[in-house]
Every structure is written in structure tokens, then in C-alpha cells.
Amino acid sequence: MTLVFDNLTKRYGANTAIDGVSTRFEPGTIHGIIGPNGAGKSTLINMTAGSYSVTEGSIRLDDRQLDRMKKYQVANAGIGRTYQNIRLFDQMSVLENLEVCFYDRAKSGIVGEVLWPPMARRRAAERRAICMEYLTFFGLEHMADREAGSLPYGRQRMLEIARALAQDPKVLLLDEPAAGLNHQETAELTERLAALRAPGRIIIVVEHDMDLVMTVCDRITVLHHGKLLFEGTPAEVQASHDVQIAYLGTEHDIEDIRTAAQDRRARLGLRTGRHPQ
Ligand SMILES: Nc1ncnc2c1ncn2[C@@H]1O[C@H](COP(=O)(O)OP(=O)(O)OP(=O)(O)O)[C@@H](O)[C@H]1O
């Protein structure tokens, strides 16, 4: 399984947000996408998830051309995602937020469940057990019955990733998963992401938090003004003169990039005020 961008281009009128990007993502890896504000990172994620149309070029998952599909077809082809701004069913319980993902997955057998209640009960118990495994992995098992909207912000972020995973995606797209998280929550997220690396899964993380990216990613793609500026291991990216110039306009080191990212994180986290930790 390989995800391939070939000459991928996105224009918004006269503005070229993604400009001829070609790269590939291998299974078993965590791949970071970084770049200064406005570099095109979210546009890339949204095109891959089928939310935005592609102007030129292609996105392929093995022999399937995703850019020709509708959004739900892209999801069915195995692309799962989270959003920069959390999207949960606030009034449903934490567990129900996961369970609804299984109705998406279970395309067969629904008629059987309706006609034969014992089968429905068995399936419901199985779904619940799997959901509880995901909740345990994300440290949410003791919150299963709480309304999702009442959870502290950091827990909501974890639940969003759990929801994306419950759909068993081949490719998991995470759009700024650490946005609005404090230092300890980010460290926790970093650990959990590392544990999600799996042979049959590609994880792509768009993130400004350099500690997270440099710790957890196997490879990193750096975008600048919509173009692929650099690609390599975390060590290669940190050593790249071009990357430092792109971020800061001058030759500073990765510490300055970290500071710039922290300033941005302080401005994000739309729900932090509502649900303080
Ligand atoms: N829906 C849209 N319509 C028009 N222009 C857009 C739209 N979305 C993004 N853009 C433009 O495309 C460019 C890339 O934006 P994008 O949000 O993808 O960058 P980004 O790297 O994710 O930025 P950030 O780190 O600030 O989230 C920017 O110039 C932005 O103004």
C-alpha cells in the first residue's frame, strides 16, 4: 500500500496554494508535513480527504485514483482524518461518539440485525468491546458515559483521533492534533501517536509543534509557498539551511522555529476557554 501525490496542484482563483507537489507515503511510517503559515499544509490534507477538489495532478492509493472520487468514496477507500477544529457530537456520550463510526463500517449485516434481535445484541456487545479498547488506549475509558462536549479540551482531541481510528483507515490524516494542547498533553499525544505506527497504516501529521514532529515522524515533507521545499528524516530537516530560511527568513536554528510554533499554539485552541483542564 502506497499513497502517491503526482504533480499535485491546487489553485484558488489566481492563488496557487499547492504547486506541483510530488511525493509518496509508505505503510508503517509516520510522515510529518510542516511549513510556515499559509504554506499549503491544510489544503494538501483537504485534497487527500476529498474535501477539496484537485486542480491538476493526482492522488493515488495503490491503483485507486482518489482525486476522482466523491468525499464518502475517499473515506470508504480507507482515508480517515481529524480536523484542526474539533468536530465531535457534543451531546452524545464519549462511547456513542465511537459507536456511530461502526455503523459506517458495518455495511453488511444490518438487515440481519434488524430481523434477528439476538444477532443485534451480540453485534452491539462486540462493537462496545472494541470501542472500549480504543477508549482505553486513549485514556478515556473512565469517561465513556460522559457527554463528549463536557470533556476537557485535551481529552476531546484524543477522542477525535479515536473516532478517526475506529473507522479502521489505511491512511490517517491528522491536521494539527497538538493545537491547543498543553506541554504534558502534547507529550502524551506524542507517545500515543508513536504507538499507532503499524505495518498496514500510513499516518500523516500536519503540525507546528516541532518537538512532536521531530520525535514521532519517520520522514518529513517541508512545504513553502505551496511547493515541496525539502523532504527527509527529522535530522536532515533540522540540518537544512533552506528550511531555516523558509521559516524565519534568516539563518536561525530549530529553537527559533520552536518558539514561532509555540506563539501560534497559544493563539489556537478554540474550546480551551470553555472547558479548562
Ligand atoms: N478556501 C480557500 N479559498 C481561497 N484561498 C484559500 C482557501 N484555503 C486556503 N487558501 C489559501 O491557500 C494558501 C494555503 O493555505 P493553507 O491553509 O493550506 O496553509 P497552511 O500551511 O495550512 O497554513 P496554516 O499553517 O496557517 O494553517 C494560503 O494562501 C491561503 O490563504
The ligand as an SDF file (V2000), in Angstrom:
LIG
                    3D

 31 33  0  0  0  0  0  0  0  0999 V2000
  -10.8320   28.0280    0.7920 N   0  0  0  0  0  0  0  0  0  0  0  0
   -9.8640   28.8540    0.3720 C   0  0  0  0  0  0  0  0  0  0  0  0
  -10.0980   29.8070   -0.5740 N   0  0  0  0  0  0  0  0  0  0  0  0
   -9.1240   30.6190   -1.0100 C   0  0  0  0  0  0  0  0  0  0  0  0
   -7.8440   30.5460   -0.6010 N   0  0  0  0  0  0  0  0  0  0  0  0
   -7.5310   29.6190    0.3130 C   0  0  0  0  0  0  0  0  0  0  0  0
   -8.5250   28.7290    0.8570 C   0  0  0  0  0  0  0  0  0  0  0  0
   -7.9170   27.9000    1.7500 N   0  0  0  0  0  0  0  0  0  0  0  0
   -6.6210   28.2740    1.7810 C   0  0  0  0  0  0  0  0  0  0  0  0
   -6.3780   29.2880    0.9240 N   0  0  0  0  0  0  0  0  0  0  0  0
   -5.0940   29.9160    0.6570 C   0  0  0  0  0  0  0  0  0  0  0  0
   -4.1960   28.8850    0.2630 O   0  0  0  0  0  0  0  0  0  0  0  0
   -2.9150   29.0930    0.8390 C   0  0  0  0  0  0  0  0  0  0  0  0
   -2.5340   27.8910    1.6720 C   0  0  0  0  0  0  0  0  0  0  0  0
   -3.4050   27.8500    2.8150 O   0  0  0  0  0  0  0  0  0  0  0  0
   -3.4110   26.6140    3.8440 P   0  0  0  0  0  0  0  0  0  0  0  0
   -4.4680   26.9070    4.8590 O   0  0  0  0  0  0  0  0  0  0  0  0
   -3.4830   25.3480    3.0990 O   0  0  0  0  0  0  0  0  0  0  0  0
   -1.9590   26.7710    4.5030 O   0  0  0  0  0  0  0  0  0  0  0  0
   -1.3940   26.1230    5.8310 P   0  0  0  0  0  0  0  0  0  0  0  0
    0.0120   25.7520    5.5530 O   0  0  0  0  0  0  0  0  0  0  0  0
   -2.3000   25.0390    6.3130 O   0  0  0  0  0  0  0  0  0  0  0  0
   -1.4560   27.3460    6.8450 O   0  0  0  0  0  0  0  0  0  0  0  0
   -1.6010   27.3500    8.4530 P   0  0  0  0  0  0  0  0  0  0  0  0
   -0.3380   26.7510    8.9990 O   0  0  0  0  0  0  0  0  0  0  0  0
   -1.7150   28.8100    8.7790 O   0  0  0  0  0  0  0  0  0  0  0  0
   -2.8440   26.5630    8.8050 O   0  0  0  0  0  0  0  0  0  0  0  0
   -2.9910   30.4040    1.6060 C   0  0  0  0  0  0  0  0  0  0  0  0
   -2.5390   31.4460    0.7430 O   0  0  0  0  0  0  0  0  0  0  0  0
   -4.4610   30.5520    1.9020 C   0  0  0  0  0  0  0  0  0  0  0  0
   -4.8310   31.9120    2.0080 O   0  0  0  0  0  0  0  0  0  0  0  0
  1  2  1  0
  2  3  1  0
  2  7  2  0
  3  4  2  0
  4  5  1  0
  5  6  2  0
  6  7  1  0
  6 10  1  0
  7  8  1  0
  8  9  2  0
  9 10  1  0
 10 11  1  0
 11 12  1  0
 11 30  1  0
 12 13  1  0
 13 14  1  0
 13 28  1  0
 14 15  1  0
 15 16  1  0
 16 17  2  0
 16 18  1  0
 16 19  1  0
 19 20  1  0
 20 21  2  0
 20 22  1  0
 20 23  1  0
 23 24  1  0
 24 25  2  0
 24 26  1  0
 24 27  1  0
 28 29  1  0
 28 30  1  0
 30 31  1  0
M  END
$$$$
